């Protein structure tokens, strides 16, 4: 028996007494099939409704061969033929109605203006994603968004209906694939006519604002992330709160945050340049002191990458043997061992085995890392001094 879809004729129906047709399961969970339902099943890019049946939470709604399965959170006492009270989560439903109708308005405007088709669509619990088979400039996106919001403010009527065979044959409407049998049409007055099974508001003013929050190239076209209605309001509120926090942190009016951020970045880059210059001077002083001393093993704390390699290479030129390490006891130490008269690989092999290390190189230089403390490294070097001579 096909389930009668009450939501197709009245998306605003929040609750209804219905008859249980069959007790069943869905993926191992208890489920009901009702003779008729106000619950929208997942499909057409739109998520399913949630709600309750006689107080038992409905956590999933799916459709197979026009039969709708209401998946329940827990075991239930229902029986076939029993009358039950069904109620949807209206806040969730109306949110989806706003998003879905907003997509119709935006897609209608885009196709009417540029001829681009909606080729992919998804509403989830956070945002709406729409794919179009064309590319947009920033100016075009702003203009299309403005026009879509004008259509909202004009409070256009939204009508869902199933036309007769003669009417449908003469009707021009959007569809991602050829359709047979009864085709449900959603007509946003003067904006969009589309084959659609989803739930929608009755007038465009109920969509609220339509906001494109992101766009990216995708498969030769454009993927947009769009928010409508209360989602757009919440997003603006979040961004406004962030703007106010940044404004306080940067001591700048919210309308001047970009300029203030650029200025702070310039100051930061200048500070980094000064720090790099000072670090180079400090490094040169270390080089000078180490070159003049008899020290052949030296620990650094923050020296990494090129600076570590530069210090080692300079000392390797001046000394027959030098063991340079950088790190701390918590994360371990990176090392570079250089020598002119002995094979450093033999030393590295013994040291890596004893001190949980890794690394290797050439006879004159090895690089690696040790998972050991400074005290453990110094003790091992002291106990194995013959390897270094």
N, C-alpha and C positions, 0 to 999 in steps of 0.2 A: 504494500500500500504506500503510495506517495504521501509524504507529509505535506499538509496544507501550510503554506508559508504566509502567515499573517503579516509579517514585517514587510512583505512586498507591496501590500496595499496600504499599510499604515505604519510608518517607521516610528511614530510617536506612541505606540501602544506599549505601555510600561509593564502591565500585568494582565493576566488572563487565566481563567479556569479552563483547563484542558483535560482531555481523556487520555489515559495511558493505553497505548496500543500493544506494546510489547516490552518485556524485560529482556535485556541483552547485555553485552559487554563491548568495550572498546579498548583494545590493547591491554587486556587483563583487568580493566577497571569496570565497575558497575555502570550501566548506562540504560537510558530509557528511550523508547521511540514513542512519541505522542502523535495523536491523530492530526493535530494542528499545533503550531508553535509560533511564539513571538521571538524566539532565540535565533539570531543570525549565525549560520555556520561559517567556518573559515573558508574563504574563497574569493576570487576576483580581486586579489591583492589586499583584502580587508581581513583583519583578525576576527575571531569569533566573539560573541557576547558571553558574558558570565552573568550569574545571578543565582536564584534559588528555585527549587521545586518543593513546595510544602516545607520550606525552611532548610532543605538539604542543599548545600552549595553545588552549583554547576560549574565545573572547572574547565570544560572544553566542549565545543560543539562542532561536529563534523557531518559532512553530507556525502553519501554514496548512493548513486543511482536514484537521486531525488528523495531518498530516505534520510532523515536527520537524526543523528545520535546525540543525546544529551548525556555527557559523561559526568558522573557524580563523584563527589569527594569521598563519600563513605557508603557502606552498605545501607540498604533502605528497606522499608516495609511495603513498598508499592506493589500493586497487583494489576494485571490487565483489566481494563474496563473501569478502573478507579478514576474519579475526578480529582485532579490536583490543582493547586494554586501556583502558577508560575509567575516569576517576577525577574526582570532583567536589571542589571546594574546600569541605571539610567545615565549616570555620569560618564561611564565608559562608552555607552552607545552614542550619546549625543556628541561626545568628542569625536568618535569615528564619523558621525554624520557631518560634522563641520569639516573635517579633513577631506572626506570623500567628495563633498559638494565643492569645496575649494579647488580640488584637483580638476573637476569638470570645468569650472570657470576659467582657471589658468590655462588648461589644455585647449579649451575652446578659443580663448583669446590668441594663443600662440598659433594654432592652426589657421585661424581666420587672418591673422596678420602676416605670418611667414610661411604657412603651409607645412610646418613641421608636425610630425605625428608623435603621439604618445605611444612608445613602444615597450614600456615597462613601468610597473606601478606597484607600490607596497606601502601599506599603512601599518606601522608597528606601534608599540606603546610609548615611543619617544618622539618619533618624527615620521614624516611622509617622504618617500623617495619616488621621484618621477623621472623616467628616461625619455629623451626626445632624440629624433634622428637628424639633428642639425646643431650647428654651433651658434653661440650668441656672443655679442659684444657686451661690455658692461653697460653701455648706454641702452642697448636693446632690452636687457634684463630689467633695468629701471623703468623703462617705458611700458613694458609688458606687465610688470608688477603694478604700476600705477593704473593701467587700464583695467586689470582684473579687480582691483579694489574699487574702482568706479562702478563696475558692474555689481559689486556687493552693495554699495551704497544706494544703487538704483532699485534695490529690493525686487529683483526679478523673480518671477514665479518659477518654481521647480516642480515639474510634473513627471511622475513615473507611471507608465502604462504599457499594456501589451496590445499593440495594434493588430487589426485583422490582416488576413493574407493579402488583400488587395492594397491596403494602406502601406504595409511594410514593403511591398514591391516597388512603391513609388517614393519611399522615404529615403533621404540621404542622411546617413548617420555614421558616427565613428565606431569602428570595431577592429580589434587586433586580429581577428580570424573570421572566416566564413561561418555563418550560423544557420541552423536549420530548426524547424518547428517554431514554437512560440518564442518570440524575442521580446524581452523586457527593455523598453526604451526609457531613458531619462532625458528629459528636455528642459534645459535651462534657458528660459525664454530669450531668444535672440542671441544666445551666446554659444550654446553647445547642444548637440543631439547625439546621444551615445548609447550603444547597447551596454547595459550594466545591471548586475544583480544585487548591488549594494544598497546601503541605507543612506538617505539624504535628508537634508532639511527642506522645508516647504518653500522658503523664500531666501534669497541670497543674503539678505541682511543678517540672518542668523549664523552665517559663516564667520562673521567678524573679519578681522584683518587677515590678509593673505601675505605672508612674508617668505621670500626666498632667502634662506640663511646660508646656502652654500651651493656652488656649482663646480663641476669638474668635467673634463673630457672623458668620455666613456664609449668604447667601441665605435669610434667615428662620430659619435654624437655628444650629447650632454646629459649628465646625471645631476638633477637638482634635489636638494634637500629643502623641504617646504614645511612651514608651520602655519596653522590656521587657528583663528578664534582664541580660546583660552590658552592653548599651547603657545601661541605667539605672544600673548600678554605675559605669561609666566617667563618666557625667554627674555623679553624686554626687561622685566623686573629684575631678573638675575643679572643681566648685562648692566643695568642701571646701578644696581648695588655694587657691582665690581667697579664700575666707573667712579662711583663716589669714594670707594676705598682707595682706588688709585689716585684720585684727585687729592685726597687728604695726604697720602703718602708722598706724592710729588709736589705738594703745595702749589697746585695749579688748577684753574677752573676746568671742569669736565670737558668743555668744548675745546680746550687747548691741550688735551692729553697727548695727542700725537706729536705736537711740537715739543712738548716738555719731555716726552720719551726720547725723541731724537737728540735733544740737548743732553739728557742724562747719558745716553749711549756715547756721545762724543766725549763727554767728561770721563766716562769709564775707560774708553779707548786710550785717552791721554794718560790716565792713571796707570793703565797696563803698560804703556810704552815706558813710563818712568820706572815702574817696577822691574821691567825687563832690563832696562839700562843699569839699574842698581844691582840686579842679580848678576849681570855680566861683570860688573866691576868687582863684586864680591868673589865671583868665580876666578877672575884673574888674580886676585890677591891670594886665594887658596893655591892656585897653580904655582905662584911664585914661592910661597912658603913651603909647599910640599916638594918642589923641585930642589930647593936648597937643603932640605932635611934628609936624614937617613931613613925616614919612615918608608916602609914598603907595603903596609896594609893600612887602609883608611876607610872609615865609615862616614857616609852622608845620610841625611834623613829625607830630604825632599828632591834630590837630584834625579832626574829621569831623562829618557830619550836622548836627544842630541847633546844636551849639556853633560850628561853622564859619559857619553861616548867621547866628547871633545876633551873632557878632563882626563879620561883614561888614555886617549891617543897622545896627548901632549906629554903626560908622565911616562908613557911607554918609550917615547923618544929619548927622554932624559935618563931613565933608569933601566937597569938590566932586568928588574922584576918589580911588578906592582900589582897589588890586589885591591881593587876598588869595589866597595859595596854601598848600596843605597836602599833604604827601606826602614822598617821598624819591626819590633818583636811580634806585633800582632799579625801583620800580613806577610812577613818574611822579607828577604833581601834579594834584590837583583845584584848580579856581580859581573865584573869584567876582570879577567886575569891575563896579564901580558908578561911575556918573558923573552929574552934574547938568546939564552943558552940552554934552556930546558924545554921539554915538550909539555905544554900546559894541559894537553888533553889527558895525560895520565893523572895529573893532579885532579882535574875536574871529575874524572871517572870515580876516583876514590872518595872525593868530597861529596859528590851527588849521592852516592850510595849511603854514606854515613849521615848526611844531613837532609835527607828527603829532598834532593835537588834534581833539577833538569837542566840540560844545556850541553853545549859542545862548540866546536870550532876548528881552528887550525893549530898547528904546533905552537905558533907564536901568540895566539890570542884565543881565549874561549869566553863565551857569554852564557849566562844562565840565571837560575833563581834557586834560592834555598828556603825551605820551610823550617827555619830554626831561629833561635834567639841569638842576639849578639854574643852573649856569654858562651853559648854552645859553639858558635863558630870560632870564637877566639880560643876556646879550649882545644878544639879539634886541630886548629892551625899550630898551636903550641905543641900538642902531642905528636904531630906529624911534620915537624919542622924539616926533617930530612928530605921530604918530597920537594921542598922549595929550594934546595941547595944543589 
